[in-house]
Amino acid sequence: MTQPKRLRNPGYWRGSETDLTEIKLKKGESVDKALRRLKKKIDREGTLKVVRNHRHFEKPSERRRRKEKAARFSAMLSARYADM
């Protein structure tokens, strides 16, 4: 059984309040510190990555080529550091 479309595609609910990342200000916490926590949370969730990927349309062949290039790079790194 396949997953519903909204679970497979993280950008499906774009604009919905359920996807908004938020943090609560702690008592006596500075705005700079809270902003730093928000940036870390967004980075962990991968929100920025999804937004950047949706900036322009990527053809399926381009996506395949990009993923193959990343896999080759990862394999090269693991082969290089395998004997350490």
PyMOL commands that set and color helices and strands:
alter all, ss='L'
color gray80, all
select helices_A, chain A and resi 5-8+17-19+31-45+47-53+60-80
alter helices_A, ss='H'
color red, helices_A
deselect
rebuild
show_as cartoon
